Amino acid sequence: MPQPGLSAFLRTQLLRPVQTGRIIHAQLFTGPEGTGKHEAARLAAQALNCLATGDKPCNKCQSCLAFKDGVSTMLSVISPSGASIKIGQIRDMISDIALRPDHGVRCVVIENADKMTEAAQNALLKTLEDTPTYAVFFLLTSLPEALLPTIRSRCVTLRFPPQGEKAVCSALKERGVPEERANTIASVSFGSVGKALRLNEDKEFLTLYDDTLAAFRMLESKNDIPRTASALLPLKDNCAQVLEMLEAAAVELMRGTPKTPLAAVLGQRGFDGARLMKAVVKASRMRSAHVAGHYVLETLLFDVFEVNDA
């Protein structure tokens, strides 16, 4: 099965250097969370160490099986320790890869590379300037601008764009998710297959969606705002997710193709997508200003009618 978020084009771009024998020693994978950067780095590391003579990775040789089982000694992963990746973690990694392997390519994946402290980045920079011939570095980030320009300049960049909603939905259905549920989850994943897969396993999210849907089913007119607000009150701590659901519904309404239950209900109530989006944007700004969740949601209900009647 294809890696989540990894399109055929990206897979080709990723593996072409491996197939041609041209090793790129420093690679920067940029793009939103959940677009397949981690899976791509692991795939490339596996292909670099594949023992097959044909297309790589073969998924059958001893090295490929070790990668699939997560026990390969040719792959190291560095993640933030607390809020950042510290210089000690980078120094430990540099000491570790200083030992040349008997065979293969030592691959280092630095997740959330933008979390490296400046000292850690400078320590890594010295290694990137003189990378061992047997080592490859994969820096993964959704914020490449947070990396030192000198780090970025020594890497070949591969960009991972958000996937289309249809692609996200297809990825879910390939994993046995029913179509209506897949449509709902895809609509609030905003192009991230990784996020969609996590939401599919999150029972609390599905319950939250059903509760939000039940609340808005009550909203026939302005007179229904008080009881709708009461229904939304228990959801105040999940205000951000509720707003994401409403944003996704607004997008569907603007497209004129309300497929998910929430978008369908709002469409039946006569709400215009663009105007609903305006109310959601205002609510999101209120939340960013640390306004209490219950007040944000209640204000949104009034704004929905005001902008709808405008």
N, C-alpha and C positions, 0 to 999 in steps of 0.2 A: 504494500500500500504506500502511496506517495507520502512524503513527509508533510505534516500540517503546514499550510501557508507557503509551501515551496512550489512555485509554478514550474512548468516544463522549461520555460525560458531561463529562469534562474538556475534550475538544475543543470542545464546545458552550460551556462556561463560559469558555474561553479566547478564543474568537472572537466571542462575542456583542457585547462592546464595540466590536470592529472593525466588525461589520456594522451597528451602530446609530450609528456615528460618534462614540462616546464614548471618548476616549482616556484610559487610566489611566496616568499618567506614572511611577509607581513600583510595581512588582509584585514580591512575594516568593514564590518557588516553594519549598515545603518538602516533604521526603519522603526516604525511603531512596535510596541510590545505585541507579541503573539503573531508575528508575520513569518516566523520560521527561521530566524537567525541562528538560534541554538541548534536546531535540528540540522541546518545547513552546515554548520561548523563540524558537527559530529560526522555527518556524511562525508565531508571533504577529508577529514582526518582518517576515516575508515578507508576511503578510496586511496589515499596516499600510502597506506600500509597494506593494501590488498596484494596478495601473492599471485593472483591470476595474471595470465599473459594477455587476456582479451579486455573486454569492457570491465571497468572498475566502478564501484565495488562489486564483487561477484556474490557476496553474501553466503559463500560456501567454504572458503578457505579457513584455515586455523585462525588467521589474524582477524578476518571479518567476523567470525563467530565470537571471538573474544570481545570485539567492539559491541556486538549485539547483546552480549551477556553483561556488558558494563565492567569487564575485568581487564581490559587492555592496559598494559603498562606504557603504551605509547601516547596516551592522552592524559593531560592534566587540565583541570578546570579550576579557575580562580574566581571566587565570588566575594562580594563585599562582606567584611567582618564587622557587623554592626552597620553603621551608616556609611562606611567607606572601605576602599581597598587600600591597605596601609603599605608603607615602604617595606616593612618586614616581610609581608607576603610576597612582594615582588623579588626581594633579595633571596628568599628561600627558593623561589621558583628558578631564579638565575643559577643558584648553586646546584640545583637538581639537574638542570639541563646541561650543565657544564660537562657531565659525564656522557661521552659519546656512546650511543647504543651499538650493539654488534650489527644490527641491521635495522632498516626501517627509518621512519621520520618521526621525531618527537614533536607532538602537536600540543600547543598550549592555547586553551580557550579562556579569554578574560571576559566574563559576563559583566554587564553594566560597567563597561570600561570608563564611562564618564564619572564613576564614583571613585576613581583613583585619586589620591591626594596629589598635589603638585610634586611633592618629593617622590612619590611612587612613580609618577609619570616620567620624571627625570631619570630615575633609576632604570626604568624600562627603555627609555630612549637610547641609553648607552648600548644596550643589547641590540636594539633594532638597527643601530648604525653599523653594527658588525655581527649580524646574525649568523650563528653556526650553520653550516651547509646542511646539517641534518635536522634543523628545527624550523617549524612554521608556527606563526602566531596569528590567532584569530581574535580581533577585538570587536566585541558586540556592544552596540549602544543605540539608544533612541535619541541621544543628544550629542551628536558628533562635535558640535561647537564647544562643548565643555572640555574637549581634549586639546592639548597644546598643539598649535599649528605645526610644530616640528614633528610631533607624533603622526598627525594626519598626513603630512607630506611624505612620510616614509612607508605609507601603506597604500595598497591598491584597494579602492573603495567599491563595494558592491551594495547597491541600494535595494531594500526590500519594501516595496510599496504595500499599502493595505490591499487586501483582496476584495473583489466585488462581492456584493451580498449573495449573488447566485453561487459563487464559488464556495463561500462559507457554508451556505445551506447544503450544497452538494457534499461537502466534506462531512457534515453531520449525518446526512442520509446514508452515506457510504458506511457509516459506523452504526447503522440500524436505528437512528433517531427518526421517529414518525414525522411526516411532512409538516403538519401544523406546528409541532413543537420546534422543528428545525427552522421554520420560517420565523417564529417568534424569537428564538435565540439569535439567529443570524441578524435580525433587525436591530438588536441592541448590542451587537459585537463590533459594529463600525469597522468591518474589514479585517478583523483579527480572528483567524482560525483558532489560535491558541486560547483567546478569551472565550470563544464559543465553546470549545471543548471543556473548559473549566466550568462555565455556566451550566453546561449540560449535566455535570456531576454535582452541581450545587442545588440541593433540595430546597434550601432557604430561598434561593433566587426564584425558583418556580412558584413557591408559596407566595412570595412577595408580588410576583406578577399577577397571580390569581386574585390576591387581595386588592391590588391596584385596579384591576379590571372590574372587580365587584363594586368598588367605590365609585368609579366613573359610570357604571351602569345606572347609578342612582341619579346622575346629573342630567335631568331633563330640562330644567329651567333654573333661573336665579333663585327661585324659592327652595331649590334642592341643595343649595350651597351648604347650609348648616349641617344637614345629615351627611352629606358627602365629606365635609371637613371632619366630622366625627369619625367617619369610617377610615379616613386617612391618618387620623391622630396616632394610632399605634405604629404607623410606618415612618414617623418623624425622624427616627434614627437612621433610616435608610433613604433619606431625602434625595441624596445624589443619584441612587439607582432609579428611584421613581422618576426623577427628571430625565434620566437617560432613556427610560421607556417612553416618556411623553415626547422627547425629541425624535426618537425613532418613528413613533406614530405620526408625528408632524411631517417627517420626510416622506412617509408612505402616502399621506394625504396630498402632499404637493405633487407627487408623481402621478396621482390619480389611480393608484393600484393598492388600496388597503387590503393586505393579505392577512395580517395578524389580528387577533380578536380585539385588542385595544384600539388599533387604528379603525377597525370596522365599527366599533361602538361609537367612537368619536365622530366618524363620518356620518353615522346614522343620526347623530345629534345635530348635524349641520355645521360642524366646526371646520373652518378653513385652515389648511395646513400652514400657510405662511403666517397667518395671524396667530395660530397656536404656537408656532415657533417663536414668535415675538414674545409671547407670554413666558415661554420656557427660558428664553435667554435672560429676561428680566429676573426670573426666579433664580437662575444660576448665579447671577451677579449678587443677588441678595445673600445667597448661601456663601459665596466667596467672601462676603463682608461679615461673615459669622453671625448672620441673623438666624434665630432659632428655627429648626426644621419645621415645626408645626405652623409657625407664622408664614414661612416661605410657601408652604403648600396651600394654606388658606388664602393668601394673597393671590396665588396663581389662579385659584378657582374664580375669584372676582375678575381678575384680568382676562381670563379666558372669555368671559361673557362680554366684558367691555370691548376687547379687540374684535370679538365676533360681531358685535353690534355696530362697530365703527363704520 
